[in-house]
Amino acid sequence: MIENENEHRLLRLVQKGDKQAMKKVYDSYIRYLTAVCSRYITDSEDVKDVLQDSFLKIFSAINAFEYRGQGSLKGWMTKIVVNETLRFIKRNNQFLFVELRQEKMNIIDEEPNTEGIPSSFIYQMIKDLPDGYRTIFNLYVIEQKSHKEIAELLNIKESTSASQLHRAKALLADKIRKYRTFNSVSL
């Protein structure tokens, strides 16, 4: 990534319309933002489309961005990418959300134990979750959104968000158990 001093200087150049500075910002953050988008969308062409829309939005709104120190630009850009990704998902996917009955909701979530499993396998396990589960899992676990915030973002009930997270964790725990059995990974 870009060092703090250089990031702020580069941002000022971008805000003045400097095309080389825009390319430098793009080149510096595209891999990270692609990974963010790919947590939600599995099709690589769709990821490219969302990132293109995101960068158009980033560069058109860059003059309104207020630099607040190292990481603030990355955080702001990440938020735009997540929001554009969610817009894309809502526009193109019909999630099938099934709520759990209340008695099943009271079962304690099984926190998947990922110790000893390579992160690339964990990433793939999350990516293989059904769309709705994966989206809510990422919003809750990675983006640290509350069920209330997720419900507002996706126009669903809070209980639907909670039930999808519960199911996502259960599926991940099962995938991890199978991985451990198949690969003889012990704790």
C-alpha positions in Angstrom: 0.0 0.0 0.0 1.0 3.6 0.0 2.9 5.2 2.9 1.0 7.8 4.9 2.9 10.9 3.6 2.7 9.7 0.0 -0.9 8.7 0.4 -2.0 12.2 1.4 0.2 13.9 -1.3 -1.2 11.4 -3.9 -4.8 12.1 -2.8 -4.3 15.9 -3.2 -3.0 15.2 -6.8 -6.0 13.0 -7.5 -8.3 15.7 -6.2 -6.7 18.1 -8.7 -7.5 15.7 -11.5 -4.0 14.3 -12.1 -4.4 11.1 -14.2 -1.1 9.6 -13.2 -2.1 9.9 -9.6 -5.4 8.3 -10.3 -3.6 5.4 -11.9 -1.3 5.1 -8.9 -4.3 5.0 -6.5 -6.0 2.4 -8.8 -2.9 0.2 -9.0 -2.2 0.5 -5.3 -5.7 -0.6 -4.2 -7.2 -2.8 -7.0 -6.0 -6.1 -5.6 -7.3 -5.4 -2.1 -10.6 -4.1 -3.4 -11.0 -7.0 -5.8 -10.6 -9.3 -2.7 -13.3 -7.3 -0.9 -15.7 -7.6 -3.8 -14.9 -11.3 -4.3 -16.0 -12.1 -0.8 -19.5 -11.3 -2.0 -19.6 -12.0 -5.7 -18.1 -15.2 -7.2 -18.3 -14.5 -10.9 -15.0 -12.7 -12.0 -16.7 -10.7 -14.8 -19.3 -9.4 -12.3 -16.5 -8.5 -9.9 -14.8 -6.5 -12.7 -18.1 -4.7 -13.5 -18.7 -3.8 -9.8 -15.1 -2.6 -9.5 -15.4 -0.4 -12.6 -18.6 1.2 -11.2 -16.9 1.6 -7.8 -13.8 3.4 -9.2 -16.1 5.7 -11.3 -17.9 6.5 -8.1 -14.6 6.9 -6.1 -13.0 9.2 -8.6 -16.2 11.3 -9.1 -16.6 11.7 -5.3 -12.9 12.1 -4.4 -13.2 15.8 -3.9 -15.7 15.3 -1.1 -13.4 12.9 0.7 -11.7 14.3 3.8 -8.3 12.7 4.6 -8.1 11.6 8.2 -4.8 9.9 8.3 -3.3 6.6 7.2 -5.9 4.0 6.2 -8.8 6.5 5.8 -8.6 6.5 2.0 -8.5 2.7 2.0 -11.5 2.5 4.4 -13.5 5.0 2.4 -12.8 3.2 -0.9 -13.7 -0.2 0.8 -17.0 1.2 1.9 -17.8 2.3 -1.6 -16.9 -1.1 -3.0 -19.0 -2.9 -0.4 -22.0 -0.6 -1.1 -21.7 -1.0 -4.9 -21.3 -4.8 -4.4 -24.5 -4.9 -2.3 -26.3 -2.8 -5.0 -25.2 -5.3 -7.6 -26.4 -8.2 -5.5 -29.8 -6.7 -4.8 -30.2 -5.8 -8.5 -29.1 -9.2 -9.9 -29.8 -11.9 -7.3 -32.9 -13.3 -5.8 -31.8 -14.4 -2.4 -33.9 -17.2 -0.9 -33.8 -16.4 2.8 -35.5 -18.9 5.0 -36.0 -18.0 8.6 -35.3 -20.5 11.4 -38.0 -21.3 13.8 -37.5 -19.5 17.1 -36.5 -22.6 19.0 -33.7 -23.3 16.5 -32.6 -19.6 16.8 -31.9 -20.1 20.5 -29.3 -22.8 19.8 -25.8 -21.4 20.4 -23.9 -20.7 17.2 -21.0 -23.0 16.7 -18.0 -20.9 16.1 -15.9 -22.7 13.5 -12.4 -23.5 14.7 -10.1 -22.6 11.8 -6.8 -23.3 13.6 -4.4 -25.1 11.5 -6.3 -24.7 8.2 -4.7 -22.6 5.5 -6.5 -19.2 5.0 -6.9 -20.0 1.3 -9.1 -23.0 2.2 -11.1 -20.9 4.7 -11.6 -18.3 2.0 -12.8 -20.9 -0.5 -15.2 -22.4 2.1 -16.7 -19.0 2.7 -16.9 -18.3 -1.1 -18.7 -21.7 -1.6 -21.5 -20.7 0.8 -24.9 -20.0 -0.8 -25.2 -16.3 -1.9 -27.4 -15.2 1.0 -25.4 -17.0 3.7 -22.1 -15.7 2.3 -23.4 -12.1 2.0 -24.7 -12.0 5.6 -21.6 -13.8 7.0 -19.3 -11.3 5.3 -21.3 -8.3 6.5 -21.5 -9.5 10.0 -18.1 -11.1 10.5 -15.8 -9.1 8.2 -17.6 -5.7 7.9 -18.8 -6.0 11.6 -22.3 -4.8 10.8 -25.1 -5.5 13.3 -28.2 -7.6 12.3 -30.1 -4.3 12.3 -27.7 -2.7 9.9 -27.7 -5.8 7.6 -31.5 -5.9 7.7 -31.6 -2.3 6.5 -28.9 -2.8 3.8 -30.7 -5.9 2.4 -34.3 -4.9 3.1 -34.9 -8.0 5.2 -35.9 -8.7 8.9 -33.3 -8.7 11.6 -34.3 -12.3 12.4 -33.7 -13.3 8.8 -30.2 -11.9 9.1 -29.6 -13.8 12.3 -30.9 -17.0 10.9 -28.8 -16.8 7.8 -25.7 -16.1 9.9 -26.5 -19.1 12.1 -26.9 -21.4 9.0 -23.7 -20.0 7.5 -21.7 -20.8 10.6 -23.2 -24.2 10.8 -22.3 -24.9 7.2 -18.8 -23.6 7.7 -18.3 -25.7 10.9 -19.4 -28.8 8.9 -17.0 -28.0 6.0 -14.2 -27.5 8.5 -15.0 -30.9 10.2 -14.9 -32.6 6.8 -11.7 -30.8 5.9 -10.1 -31.9 9.2 -11.3 -35.5 8.7 -10.1 -35.7 5.1 -6.8 -34.0 5.7 -6.2 -35.4 9.2 -5.8 -32.0 10.8 -5.9 -32.2 14.5 -5.7 -29.4 17.1 
